[in-house]
């Protein structure tokens, strides 16, 4: 149930979610869909979030994450903008010199009959989550509104919004991004790395079809990825560009004419998709990693970028957030079903223990990959090329990496197994 600019002086719910982005609103939908009373507070204007120019990004949705969307009733609302990833080509190279002959490729048929994942425009995910939220009477979507005050103690949570609305809850969830105010107010410290890179993001039109192939080309300045998008209604072939580049060079690339920018893409990618065409709709974002020292505090849980953020080198950022959603929703809903306090220390500890090991492992792996591939030292380049080629020739190892990227290994929450909460 969406409530825009409506003062509601007293509201009592079980869970308050602060932050209505892709992770926060998905969590709200999951909890409300399981019968809980939920409020989601978001400072962004909903109509802005659903507009094409909002941020221009697309996300890689692993198979496990697709199951989450499907089980909470969101997947059908975004399939129109989803393109299956059937193959992944990983290559190493240098500008104007082409790719190394030593490479690695993933074929979805090696692990089953389902795609490894999908590339979905973020706008489509937002449209689906907002539409579903409006259908749920027990989900109060309060936007655009901001949190003015928040009190947390053993008895519960009391929040005040900018319009005077007061909200009581048993648990508050911080889904308010990397700069999370809830995390800061709880005194939770973070560690992280600034990669001194920016990600250049846009949609690229190309002459030849991508055939469901996601290309990850490692260059000395950072990863260069072209991810498959659905063809336009006119049959135009499209991919999503995620180009990691040294920060001091980004302004020059962003200021290029469309023709010059397309030529730069061609220098880095080569001929396999034919000629490129780009538009003025480009975005640039600083790239860094972030990890909270803990995910919980008194009646508080952090999810998504409020708890962790990573380089987009393997497209796992949103997937990690959706794993948080699946795990936290399960422990909260299960505790409620047996009559426990959903904001109790034991519930929060169960969530933190479940998620921390997985997050630490993946964040460390992604940080190592960035440092390994974002340089042009000859001995390192030879070693990484040999490593790619070696893994490519060992099917059991390659299948393990594929399943991990698909989000279908480990101690999976029910939603990620394709089961209801």
PyMOL commands that set and color helices and strands:
alter all, ss='L'
color gray80, all
select helices_A, chain A and resi 22-33+46-49+63-71+75-77+79-81+108-110+122-135+181-185+247-254+258-269+304-306+312-314+317-337+345-373+378-392+395-405+414-417
alter helices_A, ss='H'
color red, helices_A
select strands_A, chain A and resi 2-3+10-12+15-18+38-42+58-62+82-85+87-94+98-99+104-107+117-121+139-143+147-153+156-161+166-169+171-174+190-206+213-219+222-229+237-246+276-277+283-292+296-297+300-302+308-309
alter strands_A, ss='S'
color yellow, strands_A
deselect
rebuild
show_as cartoon
